[in-house]
Amino acid sequence: MKNICGMPVRKLKEAILAREVSARETASCFLDRVEEKDSVIKAFLTLDRDLILKDADRIDLEIKAGKLTGKSSLPGIPVALKDNIITHGIRTTCGSKILENYVPPYDATVVTALKKEGALVFGKCNCDEFAMGSSTENSAFQQTRNPMDTERVPGGSSGGSAAAVAADFVPLSLGSDTGGSIRQPAAFCGVTGLKPTYGLVSRYGLIAFGSSLDQIGPFGRSAEDTAILLNAISGHDFRDSTSARRQDEDFTALLHQDIRGKKVGFCPDWFSSGLDPEISGSIKQALKKLEDLGCTIVEIQLPHSEYAIETYYIIAPAEASSNLARFDGVKYGFRSSDHTDLESMYRNTRTQGFGDEVKRRIMIGTYVLSSGYYDAYFLKAGKVRNLIKKDYLEAFDKVDFIAGPTTPTPPFKLGEKTTNPLEMYLSDIYTVGANLAGIPALSMPCGKTGSGLPIGIQFQGPHFSEAAMLSMASALETELNLE
């Protein structure tokens, strides 16, 4: 078959099940493309060709034996994983020297779910160290480049996962989103990325950054592809105490539903002087398209959203400080050989094992949790977080979704913001609110700048509104008809 690497997931699935193309042929097509192009893009940290082809042969035998059928959502479909998602027997580094040689003894729940659905686990993608960053420049091993312009960043922290889909190295991938780490790289790379409602997808086996904020979510080339992957990974998991108990849902069921009559919120504060004019214009054109499709655009206010960045950068580092305390050189991972006693072993292991951004956030987090500062910073941030969540709940009494920019700027050049952490943090200004509130949010392409760089529009919705949100994305996708 021609152009296996560019086929929509549904059509590729049909071709594999009809045995018009084998899982091995599919895997070989994508592997060949990675070998040809990834020396420049650098999306993958770990990719075992022999293991992937062996798994593909097993999948072909299961299809032949009737064990994998149309009821399986991803038979033979390659899915790449961000390298902070645990994989049994496959190195999982979190982009950090401290876990450089860590090979887990178990699979994350999402990986188990993918295998159950017949998916082909296809390598581990580069990311900012411990998911801390907005450009994938904080990885201890390599810098990933944007396939749309290799002089620019792919976004972060899930930049490798977004770049892998954008470069047609895989049709689907998984990332994690703590403050925008799926949506921002999706916008930068011109693909679709979804942060699910907190609790919809199990976090068991996700190496923790901020436990009250982290969510695993899908990347795809379209709303439909993204929905298919969400079908495979969502569901209750008793091993995750924050996992939601809900009836299983088909996120493709509403994809072609008429969105006429939907109310879409528009927050004027998001279109201030800090937003790139080309992005502002593209978002407003997309809103006009939604009006043409029968939606009503409603002006709303989110009065506490101006405090979202400050709130996030207190809560997330505090949780990171607690979560990353386990990496001390004693139990697993890197241990410094330069020590004379237990204290120097701890100190030197963490000094040598963690990169600058991770150290920065650990120190910030430890400070805001320390005696005398807990009430002034962490406790107060928790109260503001509740106000932000309340703003969203009140807005969703008036509208079905809120639409706005995903990022304040187009993809920036490699090295452009590495010396200015505060400027880098502002890349998340439109995305952190959804994590603080625990609501679902999706970024999809809505246009390009004059120089051809991707622009993403973000939709945010009430808790567990993913199916309807994907329906809106699918309708806008058809209307925009972007190449």
C-alpha positions in Angstrom: 0.0 0.0 0.0 1.1 3.5 -0.7 1.7 6.1 2.0 1.2 3.9 5.0 2.8 6.6 7.2 0.3 9.2 6.2 -2.9 7.2 6.6 -5.6 8.2 9.2 -5.7 5.7 12.0 -9.2 4.4 11.2 -8.2 3.5 7.6 -4.9 2.0 8.6 -6.7 -0.2 11.2 -9.1 -1.3 8.5 -6.3 -2.2 6.1 -4.4 -4.1 8.8 -7.5 -6.1 9.9 -8.3 -6.8 6.2 -4.7 -8.0 5.9 -4.1 -5.6 3.0 -1.0 -4.6 4.9 0.6 -6.4 7.8 1.5 -5.0 11.2 5.2 -5.8 10.3 4.9 -3.9 7.0 3.4 -1.0 8.9 6.1 -1.0 11.6 8.8 -1.2 8.9 7.4 1.8 7.1 7.5 3.9 10.2 10.9 2.6 11.3 12.4 3.4 7.9 11.0 7.0 8.1 12.5 7.4 11.6 15.9 6.1 10.5 15.8 8.5 7.6 14.7 11.7 9.4 15.2 11.4 13.1 18.9 12.2 13.0 17.8 15.8 12.6 14.5 15.9 14.5 15.7 13.8 17.5 12.2 12.9 18.7 13.2 9.4 20.1 15.5 8.6 23.0 14.9 4.8 22.8 13.8 2.8 19.7 14.5 -0.9 19.5 13.8 -2.0 15.9 14.2 -5.7 16.6 11.8 -5.6 19.5 9.2 -3.6 17.5 9.3 -6.0 14.6 9.0 -8.9 16.9 5.9 -7.4 18.5 4.5 -6.7 15.1 4.9 -10.3 14.1 3.1 -11.4 17.2 0.2 -9.0 16.4 0.0 -10.4 12.8 -0.3 -13.9 14.3 -3.1 -12.7 16.7 -5.0 -11.1 13.8 -4.7 -14.2 11.7 -5.9 -16.3 14.7 -8.9 -13.9 15.2 -7.7 -12.8 18.6 -7.6 -9.2 17.4 -10.7 -8.0 15.7 -12.6 -4.8 14.8 -13.5 -4.5 18.5 -9.8 -3.8 19.2 -9.3 -0.1 18.8 -5.6 -0.1 17.7 -4.6 -3.4 16.1 -1.1 -3.0 14.8 -1.1 0.8 15.1 2.2 2.2 16.3 2.0 4.5 19.4 5.1 6.3 20.7 5.4 7.1 24.4 6.8 10.1 26.3 9.8 8.9 28.2 8.2 9.5 31.6 5.7 6.7 31.1 6.9 3.4 32.6 7.5 0.5 30.2 8.4 -3.0 31.3 11.9 -4.0 30.0 12.4 -0.8 28.0 14.6 2.0 29.3 12.6 4.9 30.9 14.8 8.0 31.6 12.4 10.9 32.1 15.0 12.9 30.1 17.3 12.8 33.2 20.8 11.6 33.9 19.5 10.4 37.3 17.4 7.7 35.5 19.7 7.2 32.5 19.9 3.4 32.8 16.6 2.7 34.5 14.7 -0.3 33.1 11.3 -0.7 34.8 10.0 -4.0 36.0 6.4 -3.2 35.1 4.2 -1.4 32.6 2.1 1.8 33.3 -1.6 1.2 33.2 -1.9 3.1 29.9 0.8 0.8 28.3 -1.1 -2.3 29.5 -4.3 -0.8 28.0 -2.5 -0.1 24.6 -1.2 -3.7 24.4 -4.7 -5.0 25.2 -6.1 -3.0 22.3 -3.4 -4.5 20.0 -1.3 -1.3 19.7 2.4 -1.5 18.8 4.4 0.2 21.5 6.8 2.2 19.3 9.7 3.7 21.3 10.2 6.3 23.9 10.2 10.0 23.0 12.4 12.8 24.3 11.1 15.3 26.9 12.1 18.1 29.1 13.7 16.5 32.2 11.0 15.2 34.6 8.5 17.1 32.3 9.8 20.5 33.5 10.0 22.8 30.5 8.3 24.3 27.5 10.8 23.6 24.8 12.3 20.1 25.2 15.7 21.8 25.6 16.0 20.7 29.2 16.5 17.0 28.3 19.8 15.6 29.6 20.4 13.8 26.3 19.4 15.8 23.3 17.4 18.7 21.9 14.4 17.9 19.8 13.7 20.1 16.8 10.3 21.1 15.4 9.6 19.2 12.1 7.9 22.3 10.8 11.1 24.4 11.1 14.2 22.6 12.4 15.7 25.8 13.8 12.8 26.1 16.2 11.7 24.2 19.3 8.8 21.7 19.2 7.4 22.9 22.5 7.5 21.0 25.8 7.7 19.1 27.9 6.2 16.5 25.5 8.1 17.9 22.5 9.4 14.5 21.4 5.9 13.0 21.3 4.4 15.9 19.4 7.3 16.0 16.9 7.0 12.3 16.3 3.4 12.7 15.1 4.1 15.9 13.2 7.0 14.2 11.3 4.9 11.1 10.5 7.2 8.9 12.6 4.0 7.5 14.2 0.3 8.1 13.7 -0.2 8.5 17.5 1.7 9.2 20.7 1.2 9.8 24.4 2.4 12.7 26.4 1.8 14.1 29.8 0.3 17.5 30.7 1.0 19.2 34.0 0.6 22.8 32.9 0.3 22.6 29.1 2.9 20.0 28.2 0.6 18.3 25.6 -1.3 21.3 24.3 1.7 23.7 23.9 3.8 21.3 21.8 0.7 20.3 19.8 0.2 23.9 18.9 3.9 24.4 18.0 4.0 21.3 15.8 0.7 21.6 14.1 -1.0 18.5 15.5 -3.9 17.8 17.9 -3.3 17.2 21.6 -5.7 16.6 24.4 -5.3 17.0 28.2 -8.1 14.9 29.6 -10.1 15.6 32.8 -8.0 14.9 35.9 -8.8 11.3 36.8 -10.1 10.1 33.3 -6.8 8.4 32.5 -4.8 6.5 35.1 -1.5 8.0 36.3 -0.2 4.7 37.6 3.2 4.3 36.0 3.6 8.0 35.1 6.7 9.3 36.8 5.3 12.0 39.0 6.0 15.8 38.6 3.0 17.5 40.2 0.6 14.8 41.4 -2.5 17.0 41.6 -1.9 18.4 38.1 -0.4 15.6 36.0 -2.5 13.8 33.3 -1.5 11.5 30.5 -3.1 12.4 27.1 -3.1 11.6 23.4 -1.5 13.3 20.3 -2.9 12.7 16.9 -3.0 14.2 13.4 -6.8 14.8 13.7 -9.6 14.9 16.2 -10.7 11.4 15.1 -7.2 9.9 15.6 -7.0 11.6 19.0 -10.4 10.2 20.1 -9.5 6.7 19.0 -6.4 6.8 21.2 -8.3 8.3 24.1 -10.8 5.4 23.9 -7.9 3.0 24.4 -6.3 4.6 27.5 -9.2 6.0 29.5 -11.0 4.2 32.3 -11.0 3.5 36.0 -7.9 2.0 37.6 -7.9 0.8 41.2 -4.1 1.3 41.4 -4.6 5.1 41.0 -6.5 6.5 44.0 -7.4 9.6 41.9 -8.9 7.6 39.0 -12.5 8.5 38.3 -15.2 5.8 38.5 -17.2 6.3 35.3 -18.9 4.3 32.7 -16.7 3.6 29.7 -17.3 6.1 26.9 -16.8 6.0 23.2 -15.1 9.3 22.3 -15.6 8.8 18.6 -19.4 8.6 19.0 -20.1 12.3 18.7 -17.4 13.2 16.2 -19.9 13.9 13.4 -22.6 15.5 15.5 -23.9 18.9 14.4 -22.5 21.5 16.7 -25.2 24.1 15.9 -26.5 25.8 19.0 -23.3 25.3 21.1 -22.2 28.3 23.1 -18.5 29.1 22.9 -16.9 31.4 25.5 -14.5 34.2 24.5 -12.4 35.8 27.2 -11.2 39.3 26.1 -8.4 39.3 28.7 -6.6 36.6 26.7 -6.3 38.8 23.7 -4.1 41.5 25.4 -0.9 43.0 24.1 1.1 39.9 25.2 -0.5 37.8 22.4 1.2 37.6 19.0 -1.0 39.5 16.5 -1.0 36.7 14.0 -2.2 34.2 16.6 -4.9 36.6 17.7 -6.1 37.1 14.2 -6.1 33.4 13.4 -8.1 32.6 16.6 -10.7 35.2 15.8 -11.0 33.8 12.3 -11.6 30.3 13.8 -14.3 31.8 16.1 -16.0 33.2 13.0 -15.9 29.8 11.4 -17.6 28.4 14.5 -20.3 31.0 14.1 -20.7 29.9 10.5 -21.3 26.4 11.8 -24.1 27.7 14.0 -22.3 28.3 17.3 -22.9 31.4 19.4 -19.8 33.3 20.6 -20.4 34.6 24.2 -18.1 37.0 26.0 -17.1 35.7 29.4 -14.8 36.7 32.3 -12.3 34.6 34.2 -11.3 37.2 36.8 -8.7 35.1 38.6 -7.0 33.8 35.5 -4.4 36.5 35.7 -3.0 34.8 38.8 -2.8 31.3 37.2 0.9 31.4 36.3 1.9 32.5 39.8 -0.4 29.9 41.4 0.9 27.1 39.2 4.6 28.0 39.8 4.0 27.6 43.5 1.9 24.5 43.6 3.8 22.5 40.8 7.3 23.1 42.2 6.1 22.2 45.8 4.7 18.9 44.5 7.9 18.3 42.5 10.0 18.9 45.6 8.1 16.2 47.4 7.9 13.7 44.5 11.6 14.1 43.5 12.9 13.5 47.0 12.9 9.8 46.2 15.8 10.2 43.7 18.6 10.1 46.3 21.0 7.5 44.9 20.0 4.9 47.4 17.1 2.9 45.9 17.5 3.2 42.1 19.0 5.3 39.4 22.2 7.3 39.3 24.5 7.4 42.3 27.5 9.7 42.5 30.8 7.9 43.1 32.2 11.1 44.7 31.2 10.9 48.3 32.6 10.2 51.8 29.5 9.8 53.8 25.7 9.4 53.4 25.1 13.2 53.3 27.7 13.9 50.6 26.3 10.9 48.6 22.8 12.5 48.7 24.1 15.9 47.9 26.5 14.9 45.1 24.0 12.5 43.5 21.3 15.1 43.2 23.7 17.9 42.2 25.2 15.7 39.4 22.0 13.9 38.4 19.5 16.7 38.1 19.7 19.5 35.5 19.5 23.2 36.2 15.7 23.6 35.7 14.8 20.6 37.9 17.1 22.0 40.6 15.5 25.4 40.3 12.0 24.0 40.7 13.0 21.7 43.6 14.5 24.7 45.4 11.4 26.9 44.8 9.2 24.1 45.9 11.2 23.3 49.1 11.1 27.0 49.9 7.4 27.5 49.6 6.8 24.4 51.8 9.3 25.4 54.5 8.4 26.5 58.0 7.3 30.1 58.1 6.5 30.2 54.3 4.0 27.5 53.9 1.0 29.7 54.9 2.3 32.7 52.9 2.8 30.8 49.7 1.6 27.2 49.3 -1.6 27.5 51.4 -2.5 30.8 49.7 -1.9 29.4 46.3 -4.3 26.6 47.1 -7.0 29.1 47.9 -6.4 31.0 44.7 -6.5 27.7 42.8 -10.0 27.2 44.2 -11.0 30.6 43.0 -9.7 29.8 39.5 -11.7 26.6 39.5 -14.8 28.5 40.7 -14.4 30.9 37.8 -14.4 28.1 35.3 -17.5 26.4 36.9 -19.4 29.7 36.7 -18.4 30.2 33.1 -19.6 26.8 32.1 -23.0 27.7 33.5 -23.2 30.1 30.6 -21.2 28.4 27.8 -20.5 24.9 26.6 -16.8 25.5 25.9 -14.2 28.3 26.1 -12.0 29.0 23.1 -8.8 30.9 23.0 -5.1 30.8 22.1 -2.9 27.8 23.2 0.3 29.8 23.2 1.2 33.5 23.3 3.8 33.2 20.5 4.5 30.9 17.5 7.3 28.3 18.0 10.4 30.2 19.1 14.0 29.5 18.0 16.3 27.0 19.8 18.1 28.8 22.6 16.0 31.9 22.4 14.6 31.6 25.9 16.9 29.3 27.8 18.7 32.1 29.6 15.4 33.7 30.8 13.3 31.2 32.8 10.5 33.6 33.5 10.0 34.3 29.8 9.9 30.5 29.2 7.3 30.1 32.0 5.0 32.6 30.3 4.7 30.1 27.4 2.2 28.3 29.6 0.1 31.4 30.4 -3.0 30.1 28.6 -2.7 26.5 29.5 -2.0 26.2 33.3 -5.6 27.2 34.2 -7.0 23.9 33.0 -4.6 21.9 35.1 -5.4 23.9 38.2 -9.1 23.4 37.6 -8.7 19.7 36.6 -10.8 20.3 33.4 -10.2 18.9 29.9 -8.5 21.0 27.3 -7.6 20.5 23.7 -5.3 22.2 21.2 -5.7 21.8 17.4 -4.3 23.6 14.4 -6.2 26.6 13.2 -3.9 28.3 10.8 -0.3 29.4 10.1 1.7 32.6 10.5 2.9 34.5 7.4 6.2 32.5 7.6 4.4 29.2 7.7 4.6 28.4 11.4 1.7 26.5 13.0 -0.9 28.2 15.2 -3.1 26.3 17.7 -6.5 27.1 19.1 -7.4 25.8 22.5 -10.8 24.6 23.7 -11.5 24.1 27.4 -14.6 22.4 28.7 -16.5 21.2 31.8 -15.2 18.0 33.5 -15.6 14.9 31.4 -16.8 16.8 28.3 -14.1 15.2 26.0 -16.5 13.6 23.6 -18.3 16.9 22.9 -15.0 18.8 22.7 -13.6 16.4 20.1 -16.9 16.8 18.2 -16.3 20.6 18.1 -12.7 20.1 17.1 -13.7 17.7 14.3 -16.3 20.2 12.9 -13.8 23.1 13.0 -11.1 20.9 11.4 -13.4 20.1 8.5 -14.4 23.8 8.1 -10.9 25.1 8.2 -9.6 22.3 5.8 -6.0 23.0 6.6 -3.3 21.2 4.6 
